[in-house]
Amino acid sequence: MNPAKSIEDQTGQLTSKLKSAYDLRITDLKQSIILTQELLELFNEEGYHHLAATAKNHLGLFYLIQGEFDIATKFSNEALQYFQDSNDRQGIADAKYNIGSIYYRTNKYHQALLLLADCLKAYRELKDYYNQARTLKSMGTIYEYFSDYDNATEAYEKSIEACRIIGELGLESNALNPLSAIYFNQGKHRLAIETIERSIALKNETGDIRGLAFALYGRGKLFVKLCDFQKAVPDFEETIRILQDAGDKLGLSMAYNKLGLANMELGNTQRARSNFNLALQLAERHHIEFILFKVYYNLYLLAKKENDPVKAIDFLELHLAHKERVINQESYNVIKSYQAVSRIETLEREAILQKEKNQIIENKNDELDSFFYRVSHDLKGPIASLQGLHNLVKLDVKDPTALRYFEMHHSQVNRIAKIVMSLIDLTQMKHLETNKVKIDFSSIIDECIDSYNYLENFRKIKFTKEINSVEFYSEWAIINTILQNLIENAIKYAGSFEPFVRIAIEQKTDHIQIHVSDNGQGIDDIHQVKIFNMFYRASERAKGSGLGLYILKRAVERLNGTIELKSKLNEGSSFVVTLPSETDIHTATK
């Protein structure tokens, strides 16, 4: 017998066994893990390295489903290292999908979305519709965390399209679940119910027991929103029964929390407390922050119903503390400072919660004001120290070159201080009437240009600015954001031959126009309609995370303005921002 043929046959048999263990996850996740671990031991003993890496990746997914994120990360990273060393693009994408899914379940939304975007690109090039579908579904979930429901809906609908191309009913159902909730929030209640019922039917048709649990959970949530708590309870109880068998800690904690809410509304306070405590135990044991803050909020509501103000305050404090951890620095890095405080709807909810807290404890600042204080306290202190060090430097350092560099450093520290304070003022603008200043465009443009002198090819670029006699009042931080992103974009994608960046400000009768043009790389027509989308990058050569133009568009919209792009590939780009003039300049701070 041909030895090579024998090895090939054996490899095929082992591959088939591994796939069978993987497919078993739908009906028996625990047994799927046992079989895959046994195969992994065999692969390691016999030297089947590629199969071992695939088994590790499968285990990463299985433990991710169970909420064992540390173990899932270990297996997924080991698999990724092998696939990268062997240049296996499919394997790399599969491992990155696991890691991205772990990231968004542990509040690292920015990293997750970038990683999943890379996966989606690879899967599209590989024409892998199955993995396109599940990646798009995960991306939709992250967009929902950002309250970006348009992009979430688009991601879910594209996931469904990919599923239908290959007839993948199980994955189609997975995307239908969250889509039904979005439809409900849009007021399309009948469509929402029809969508979740189709999801349940598909799960029954495919025999996906664990998936059925989440479809029932989705229907239960709709019943809660319709205040039909009697119908919600059986759905949540069946969800819990299925997920207990599957060992899915994350899903269990979610279901216990919702079951507690339904029981509380039905007046079953003892059952509700028991449900919440079970959710709390799971969330604490497995460090599921986004469940913790929800459970503490529901316990706060339960204590209020029972007229126990002391417990209510304790639970509300815990809710706010865990909520703040979820909306952490990673999230703020994604949307930048002014976006985080002006758009994240959860902060608005914090303000509402704080009003309730003020009814119990007099003279306590509401949570939003506390947030502003913490930001100013945390940022102003280090900045003040840096400014103070400048005085010591001038006394002790005599070398002219060193002093020149310290002056450059000091000017940027002062600029940061101004930006930080302006952003804090911006977050409070709904409370203030005098929040506009006369804009010194020349100064802002010079500061923006100088702040990017470290960028590649900066010294080769010829900058020109044309500013007519302009009297314009607006929020300094927003105007700074607009100019900073326009100028940064022009510098980053500057041309290689006699590069230039031109900035012009023109005042019209009832508006001003900001023109920024360059002779750089330009943007292909097919990308121009998407260039302002969050995290969109037109090519692999694109620099940054794809947030700059998204933030630019949001800043322009904040001032009720418009933005127009004209660009040709390899010829350059021209952005025109039109902003309405202030009609009542007497409210401006002169």
N, C-alpha and C positions, 0 to 999 in steps of 0.2 A: 504493500500500500504506500502511496505517495505521502511522505511525512508532512510536506507543506500543506497538502490537501487535508490531512488529518487535523493539523493545527487550525486551519481555516474553519473546518466543520465545528471543532470544539469552541472556537471563538464565537461562531454564529449561535451555537446553543447557549453559551453563557450570556451573550447579548440579548437573546430572546428571554432568558430567565430574568435578567435585570429589568427588561421592559415590562414583563408580567408583574414583577414586584412594584414597579412604578404605577402601573394601571390600577393595582389593587388599592391604592390610596383613596380612591373614590368611595369604596365601600368598607374598607377596614384599614385605617391608617396605621394602627398599632402593629398589625401583622405585616404591613408593607415595610415598616421600619425594621422589624426583626429579620425579614428575608433579605433586605438590602444590606444590613450589617453583616449577615452571614456571607453574602456574596462578596462584600468588600474584603473580608478576611481571606477568602479564597483567592481573589484577584491579587492581593498583596503577596500571598504565599507563592503563587504560580508566576508572578511577574507580569500580569496583565495591567500595565500602568494606565493605559487609556480607559479601560473599563473601571479601574479603581477610582480614577478622577471623576468619571461619570457617576459612579455610585456615591461618592462624596457629595457631589453636587445635588443628587437626589435627596440625600440625607439632610443637606442644608435646607432644601425646600420643605421637607417633612417637619423638621424641628422648628422652622419658621412658622409653619401652620399651627404648631402646638404652642407657640409663644416662647420657646426656649431659644432666645435670640443669641446668647453667647455661644451655644453649641452650633447653632445654624451658621453663625459668622465664621467659626473655626473651620467647619467642613467646606463652606463656600470659598473661603480664601485659599485653602489648600488646593481645591479644584481649579480655581482661577490661576494660581501660580503654574500648575502643570499645563493648562491650556495655553497660557501665554508663552511658556517655554517651547511648546510644540507648535505654536502659531496656528492653533485650531480656532478659527473665528466663531464657529457655532458654539463651541464650548465656552469661549470667552464671554460671548453674549449671554449664555445661559447662567453662568456664574455671576456675572454683573447684575442680571435680573434679580437673583436671590439677594444680593447685597443691597441693591436699590430698594427692594421690598422691605428688608430689615430696617434700612435708614428711615423710610417714611413711617414705619411703625414705632420708631424711637425718636421722633421729632426732628430728624435731620432732613427736612423737606427739600431744602435747596440741593444738597448732595444727591438725594434720591432722584429728583427730577432730571438733573444733568446726566446721571448714570443711566436712567431709563431711556432718556432721549438717545444716548449712544446705542443702547440695545435696539431700540426701534429702527435706527438707521441700518444697523447690521442685519436685522431680520428682514427688512425690506429688500436689501441687496441680495439676501439669500432666498427671497421669495418664500419665507417661512410665515405663512398666514396664521398658524396656530399661535406662535409666540408673539406675532404682531398684536393679535387680539388680546392676549393677557397683559402685554406691556401697556397697550393703550388704556385698558381698564384700570391699571394701577396709576397711570398718569392722570386719568380722570379723577381718581380719588384724591390725589395731591392737589389738583386744581380746586377741588371742593374745599380743602383745608384753607386755601387762599381766598375762598368766597368768589372764585372766578368761575361762575356757573356756565358762562358761554363756552369757555374752553373745555370745561368738564363734560358738558353735553356733547360737544363735538368729538371728544375723545371716546366717550361711551358709544356714540353712534358709529364711529369708524371701527371700533372694536367689533360691533355687531356685524358690520359689512364684511370684515375679514372672516368672521365666523361663518357667515352664510356662503362665502366663496368655497369653503372646504366642508360645509355641512356639519360644523362643530356645534351641536346643540347645547352641550354643557357650558362651554365658554360664553355662548350667546346669553344663556340664562344669568351668568355672573355679571354681565354688563347691564342686563335688564333690571337687576335689583336696585342699584343706586340711581339708575335713570328714572325709575318709578318715583323715587323720593323727590327728584328735581322737578318732575312733572307736577307733583302734588304742590310743591312750594310755588310753582308758577300759576296755581289756581286750576290746573287741568286734572281735577280729581277723578273723573271717570277714566281718563287715559291712564292715570297713575295706577288705578285698581286693575284695569285691563292688562297693563304691563307686568305687574307683579304676579297676577294670576297666570299669565303666559310663562313667566319664569318658573313658577311652582309646577306647572304642567310639564315643562321641559325637564325639570329635575326628576319627576316621577317617570317620565319616558326613558330617560337615560340611566336610571338607577343610581344616580349620584346622591347617596344618603346624606353625606356631610353638606353637600351643596344645597340639598333640600332644606336643611336646618337654617341656612342663611336666607333662603327665599321665604320661608315661614317667618323668620325674624323680620324681614323687610315688610311683609304684610302686616305683622303685628304692630310695627311702628306706624304704618298708615292708619290702622284702627285707633291707635293712641291719638294721632292727630285729629281723627274724626270724633274723638271722645267716646268711641265705642269700646270701652275697656273690657266688657264681658267677652267680646270676640278676641281681643288682644291676648288675654291671659292664656287660652289653650295653645295659641301659636308659640308664645314664649316658652311655655312648659314643654312642648314637643321639641322645640329648639334645644332646650337644656338637656333633655333626655338623649337626643342624638349626639350632642357635642360631648357629653360625659363619656359616652362609649368611645368617641373618637379621640378623647384626651386633648381637645382644643381649649386651652386655658383662656386665650384671648377672646374667642367667641363666647365662651361661658360667662366671662365677666361682663361682657356687653349684654347678654341675654338676662342674667340675674338683675342687672341694673334696670333694664326696661320692665321686667316682670315686677320688680319692686315699685316702680312708678305706677304701673297699672293697678296693682293692689292698693297702693296709697289712695289713688283716686276713687277706688271702690269702697274705701273706708276700712279695708283690712290692714290696719296699722301694724299688727304683730307680724303678719306674713311679709309686709313690705319691709319692715326692719330686718327680718331674717334674710330676705332677698338682697337687700343693700349690703348687709354684713358679709354675705358670701361673695358678692362682687368685690367688696373692699379687700377681703382676704386674698383673692386671686390677683387683684391688681397690685397690691403691696408686695406679694411674694414674687411676682414676675415683673415688677417695676413698669407697669403700664400706666404712665402718667395721664394720658388723655381719658382713661376710664376713671382714675382716681378723682379728678376734679369734678367729673359729672356725678359720681356717687356722692361726694361730699355736698354738692349742691342739692341733690335730692334728699339727703339726710337733713339738710338745713330746712327744706320745705316741710319735711315730716315733723321736725321739732316745732316749727311755727304752728302747724296744725294742732299739735298737742299742747300749745301754749307754754312751751319751755324755752324762754328767751335766752337762758344761759347756754344751753346746748346749741340753740340756733346760732348764736354768735360764734361759738367754737367751731361749728361745722362751716360757717361762712368764711371764717378766717382760713381754715384749711383749704376750702375751695379756692379762695383767691390766691393762696400761696402756690398750690399745684397748678392753677391756671397760668400763673406767671411763668412757671417752669416750662410749660408747653409752648407759650409764646416767648421763646427764648432768643438769645442773641443770634442763633443760626437763622431763625425766621426773619429777624430784622435785617440781617445781611442780605437776604434775598430781595427785599422790597425797598431797602434804604430807609433812612430815618424818617423823612416826612411822610413816606407812604405808610410806614408801619403805624403811625399815630393818627393818620387821617383816613385810612381805608380799612384797616382790619376791624371788622364789625364786632369782634369779641371784646375790644376795648370799650365800644359803646355799651355793650352789655354789662361790662364792669361798672360803668357809671350808673346804670339802672340799679344794679345790685347794691351799689354803695348808698343810693338814696334810701333803700330799705334798711340798710345798716344804720343810717343816721337817725332813723325813727327809734332805734333801740339804744344807741349810744350818742348822746348829744355832743356837739362840737367836734366830732371826728371828721376830718377831711375826707372827701369822697376819694375813691381809689384812683380815679384818673389824675386828680391833683397830686396824690401821693406818688404816682408814677412820674409826673413831671418833676417833683421835688427830687426823687431818687436820681433821675437822669441828670438834672442840673448839678446835684451834689457830687455824683460820681465823675462827671466829666469836667466840671469847673475846677475841682481840686487839682487834678493832674496838670491841667492847662495852666492854672495859676502858678504851680511849681515851676513849670517850664519857663514861664514869663519871668519869674523871680530869678531863676538861674542865669538869665541873660545879663542881669545887673552884676552878678558875681563875675561872669566871664569878662565883662568890660573892665573890671578892676584888676583881674589877675592875668589876663592874656594880652600880650603886647604885639605879637606877630601880626602884621597887616593882613596877610593871606588868611590866617586862621580867623581873625576878626570878621573878615568879609564873609566867610562861610557861616560864622555864627549869626551874622546879620540876616543872611538868607534864611537860615533856620528860624530865626526869631520872626521874620515876616510871615512865614508859613504857619507858625504857632498862633500868631495873632489872627491870621485868616481862619484857622480852625475854630478859634474862640468865637469869632463873629458868626461863623456858620452854625455852630452848636447853639448859641443863644438865639439866633434867628429861627432855627428849627423849633426850639422850645416855644418861642413866641407864636410860631405858626400853628402849633397844636392847640393853642388857646384862642385862636382867632374868633371862634364862635362866641366867646365870652367878652371879646374886646371890640370896641368900635374904632379905635385909632391904631390900626395895625398896618397901615400902608406908609411907605416913605417915598420920597423922590428918588428915582433910580439914576445912579451915575453909571451909565452904560460903559463909558470909557474905562473907568476904574475896574469894574467887574471883568470886562474883557481882558484887560492887562493882567489881572490877578489869575484869571482862568488859564491864560496862555502860559504864564510863568509857572503855574503849579504843575504843568506837564513837561517841564524841561528835561525830565529824566527819560522820557519816551524815546524809542528808537527813531533815528533820523530827524529829531527835533531841530537840531542845529542847521539842517539843510533846508528847512521850510521857510519860505518868505511869507510873513504875515502882513496883511494890510487891513486897516479898519477905516470905515467911512461912517461918520455919525453926523447927521444933520442936527440942527437945533431941535432938541427933543426935550419935552417936559412931560414926564410920565410917572405916575404914582402906582405902586403895586407892592406886593410882598417881596422883599429882597431875596429871601431864601428860594422862592419859586423861580424868580427871574434868574438867579444864580444857577439853579439846577438846569434850567433850559439852556443857558449859554454854555455851562460846563459840559453837558452831554453833547451838544452840537460841536463844540470845539474839540473835545476829546475824540469824538468819532472821526472828525476830519483829519486830526493828527495821526491817529492809529492807522488809517488807510490811505495815507498820503502817497502820491506817485513817486517814482524813482527818478524822473527827469524833471529838473527845475520845479520841484513841488511848491505849491502855494496854498494858502488858506486865506480866504477873503471874508471879512465880517462887515456887514453894513446894517445900519439902523435907520429906518425912514419913518417920519411921522406924517400920517395922512390926516384927513379931516376928523375922522372918528376912530382911528385905530393906528397902531404902529406895526411895522413889519421888520422882522429880524431875518436877514439873509446870511447864510453861511454856505460858502461854496469852496470846492477844491478840485484839483485835477488828478485825483487818486484812482483807486482800484475801480470805483463805481459799483453799481448793483445791477445784476441781471434782472430783466423784466419779470421773470417768473418768481423772483423773490420779493419784489417790491410791495406786493399786497400783504405780505406776512411780516415785513421787516420790523413792525412795531409790536408784534406779538411777544408775550413773555417768553424768555429763554430761546427765542428763535435766532439761529445763526445761519447765514446764507451759505457758508462753506466751511470746510475743515480749517481753512486758513484764518477764519474769523477769530479775533482775539476777544477774551473776556467771556462772561457767562451769558450774554445775550439779553441783559437787563437794561442797558443804557438807553436804547431808543424806546423801550417800553415805558421807562420812567419819564423820559422826555414827553411822550404823548400824554401821559397822565398829568404831568405838570401843566402842559398847554391846556388840556381840558379843564383843569382846576381853575384857570383864569378865563374860561369860556372862549378860548381861542381855537385856531385851526392850524394844522401843519400840512405842508405840501412838499412832496419829494419829486425831483427830476434827476434822473441818473442814467448814465450809459456805461456799460461794462468797459473797463480800461480807459475811460475818458474822464470820469469824475462824477461828483454828486453836488446837488444844490438843494438845500433845505430852506423853506420860507415859512416862518412862523408869524401868524397874524393874531394880534391881541387887541381887543377893544380898549379904547382909551377910558380912563377913569372919568366918570361924568360928574362926580362930586368930590373935587380935590380938597374940599375943606375938612374932610375926615382924615386926611393924611397927616402924619406926624412930620412936621417941617424940621 
